[in-house]
Amino acid sequence: MSKTMIVAAAAAMVGLSGLAVAGPAKPDRQQVIDHWTSARRAAAIPRDFYLDKQGQAFTRGASGQLVAYGNRPAKQLRGDAPTPQAKPGGGGSDSTPPSISGMMPADGATIGSAATFSAVVTDASGIRSVSFVVTYPNGTQTQSFSPSYIGDDTYSIDLSGFTDGQWSWEVVAKDSSRGGGNTATSPAADFTVDTGGGNPDPGGDVVVNSPWTGGGTVQTAAGRIYFEMPANSRRRRWAGYVCSGTVATDATSGRSVILTAAHCVYDDSAKAFARNVLFIPNQDGTSGSGTDTDCSNDPLGCWVTSFGVVDVNWTTRTFPDNIPWDYAFYVVADSGAHSGTSAGTDVLEDATGTLPISFATPYFDDGDPSPDSIDYTHALGYSYSDDPNFMYCAEDMTTEGSDNWWLPSCGLSGGSSGGPWMQPVDDGNGTLVSVNSWGYTDSPGMAGPMLSGTSAECLFTEAKGLAFSAIPSTDGDEGAAISCP
């Protein structure tokens, strides 16, 4: 029996029995706080997952490029990986950035809801990477896409899901010269989207990605999560990541429980739980200029988690085969976990407030597109590109396949994974119905796992009852993989 399954068996025996918490494990709080230096926080990578239309899985690399994830063939979006077109002497010393031309759609063009985007990119040293960066009509949200190399120095990708309004895009390219390469950014090309269907303009009834100004309990209960996951299967090297999470109402003493995504708790490729996990609620309210190492300038300070809880199906499969189980919980002890600003209490849920979770089927596809409709849903999170702002999108909720809820226009960017979905919302208060899970590589939209009719409620019960002492303390094993009925 594997170690993961041993933990799962212990959870089934201890957690479901309702055994009282015995001697909460106390992670070395100061060691975790000290671990997250400015350099490590700045290097943390948003832990976000994507799919292309062929079902290939991707995540973000350290450079921001999409890279193939898991055991699927390593390829670039919509085709084979671009081969650097190095000329004689390529890879040597070069101070000239790439040349970018032939952008389509051109400046001033009009497109419909879908279009092919392409550009010609050349450099004597060869091309290391190319990104197409699209700016939404509200001007505050950008989304980056990785095009395919199609020959003749041309990079191209088909994008869809555009709504009526004024958009723009630019090309960012890096060459293959020594010393990290030279980067070029094209002038922005403005274009108009006219779908002819009267789709709502983002910023109206549909909110694509905007700073949250609604306050309420979600402002304090939601926060940023820093953590490390292995950079290889032998756990000898670890990399820093960032996600979002929300303190949930658990009606249990001795602990607080944070709802997030499973891919922010357990690495299903390296087969390990996260380590050095730090939760910072309401980082939007920091008195600093952004992310730093100072828990005393965050309005409620920081909390170190004790362990994570995921469904065993998440651990025994690899994304996207485990999509239905992308929900999880972190558990925080009532004592010995808090650092930084005095919140008047060391109990996380008392300091932040909590939001209730519903495991009933939420409303969807009600046919009313207005914000007053019963299926109008808010998704929130700490998008890393908007550091330290708390961001949100909002629109009517529908489905994507049989396993996911779907917000078709949501444009939350990296770092928002695990952030809350609420329905309905009233003055910043609402019921948790899902979390930010994954998106497509070539179109807007955000998927969230279904908490209704799944093992989510069983996992929540385990997170509330599992004894701290049942959890191993070794790096990569600080969690419980639960086999639910």
Sequence and secondary structure as in RCSB ss.txt:
>XXXX:A:sequence
MSKTMIVAAAAAMVGLSGLAVAGPAKPDRQQVIDHWTSARRAAAIPRDFYLDKQGQAFTRGASGQLVAYGNRPAK
QLRGDAPTPQAKPGGGGSDSTPPSISGMMPADGATIGSAATFSAVVTDASGIRSVSFVVTYPNGTQTQSFSPSYI
GDDTYSIDLSGFTDGQWSWEVVAKDSSRGGGNTATSPAADFTVDTGGGNPDPGGDVVVNSPWTGGGTVQTAAGRI
YFEMPANSRRRRWAGYVCSGTVATDATSGRSVILTAAHCVYDDSAKAFARNVLFIPNQDGTSGSGTDTDCSNDPL
GCWVTSFGVVDVNWTTRTFPDNIPWDYAFYVVADSGAHSGTSAGTDVLEDATGTLPISFATPYFDDGDPSPDSID
YTHALGYSYSDDPNFMYCAEDMTTEGSDNWWLPSCGLSGGSSGGPWMQPVDDGNGTLVSVNSWGYTDSPGMAGPM
LSGTSAECLFTEAKGLAFSAIPSTDGDEGAAISCP
>XXXX:A:secstr
  HHHHHHHHHHHHTTTT    S     HHHHHHH  HHHHHH EE  EEE TT  EEEE TTS EEE TTS   
BTTBS       TTTTS      EEEEEES TTEEE SEEEEEEEEE TT EEEEEEEEE TTSS EEEE  EEE
ETTEEEEEEE   SEEEEEEEEEEE  STT  EEE   EEEEE  SS    TTSSSEEEEE    SHHHHHEEEE
EEEEESSTTSSSEEEEEEEEEEE    SSEEEEEE GGGTEETTTTEE EEEEEEETGGG SSSSS S GGGSTT
 EEE  EEEEEHHHHHS TTTTGGG  EEEEEESSS EESS  S S HHHHH  B B  S      S  STTSTT
EEEEEE  GGGTT  EEEEEE EEETTTEEEETT    TT TT EEEEEEETTEEEEEEE  EEESSS  EEEE 
 TTSSHHHHHHHHHH  GGGS  STT  EEEE   
